[in-house]
Amino acid sequence: MPDMDGMKDGKIYYTDIPQKTEGFFLKGSNSLDWGMKNRLARIFNPESGRTVMLAIDHGYFQGPTTGLERVDINILPLAPYADTLMLTRGILRSVVPPSLTQPIVLRVSGGTSILKELSNEAIAVDIEESIRLNVCAMAVQVFIGGEYEKESIINMTKMVDLGNRYGIPTLAVTAVGKDMARDARYFRLATRICAELGAHYVKSYYIDEGFETVTASCPVPIVMAGGKKIPELDALTMAYNAIQQGAAGVDMGRNIFQADEPVAMIQAIRAVVHNNETPEKAYDLYNTIKNQS
């Protein structure tokens, strides 16, 4: 037992200063548990409240996408500039070095390829894998309006329940089929359903008209999906508009790793997302880094 006789009275208790209980910086996340908030604070920069996610999970349904033929060569040089990587467990284990400090968002839904009906997905990764791999979030595709809409929603809610149990957030990824309307009404519907059923944040596409109503009506953060490859200035403009209209970041893949100079492009995207840089100035930055390379 310690010698109680030599103990001094307590030092300074600051009895005149109430302890502060700070609110969490991320939209709709204040009531989450500590572990959940901690993981979200690794995905989203606490200073800007935003994130640049690098999506490289395309191969889970369409194989070696252009730019992802060799993840070790094409993608790992980009990793230091991303706030988080979104990928599959196969790529994580086989290619990504464990010394990487960027948080991981793990793709956990799957089961179909581009040769079949994409909405017919199931949960393809056990929650124990997410814990074992120390990921910061789990991504589930949700096909609102798709043939297997109900099944995909239930996939998401199952992962929300499991994630809540173990402190791992669930990212709902809104999927748009070829027959679905890409307008504000659809995306308000899709993102709100995901949030209402427990998704901790939502990935959705940008639209030119009414995107601000999509972000306003969704009670959790929305990150903008990059979509198909478009010219670099157009991609920067799209990211800028999304951020200015309420998005909490971007989750880009092809518009980064298929750019003429991917390392320059991801840095330009970071300037837009975290520093509110205009598309024109971000494009100048892109060209400066590109020319230096």
Number of C-alpha atoms within 10 A of each C-alpha: 3 6 6 7 6 7 8 7 6 6 6 6 7 8 7 6 7 7 8 6 6 7 9 15 16 19 15 15 18 13 10 15 14 11 15 22 21 16 19 21 20 16 24 23 18 14 9 14 17 24 24 27 28 28 24 23 22 18 16 22 16 12 13 13 16 12 18 20 13 13 17 14 12 16 22 15 12 19 19 15 18 20 20 24 25 24 22 22 22 11 15 16 11 10 15 16 11 9 6 11 11 17 22 27 28 26 26 26 23 18 14 16 16 10 8 10 13 19 25 18 21 18 20 13 17 13 18 11 13 22 14 9 15 15 19 26 27 25 24 31 24 31 25 24 18 20 14 16 16 16 18 23 19 15 20 29 19 15 27 24 16 17 21 18 12 16 21 29 28 29 29 30 25 20 21 20 16 8 8 13 12 14 16 20 13 16 26 20 15 24 28 20 17 25 21 12 13 21 26 27 28 28 27 27 23 26 17 11 9 15 22 20 15 27 26 15 13 23 18 23 27 31 29 25 22 23 15 11 16 15 11 22 18 15 23 29 19 20 28 23 20 26 23 14 17 18 26 28 29 29 26 25 25 21 25 27 24 19 19 13 17 21 22 25 28 27 20 26 32 25 21 26 26 18 11 15 18 18 23 14 15 26 24 14 19 24 16 12 16 15 10 7 9
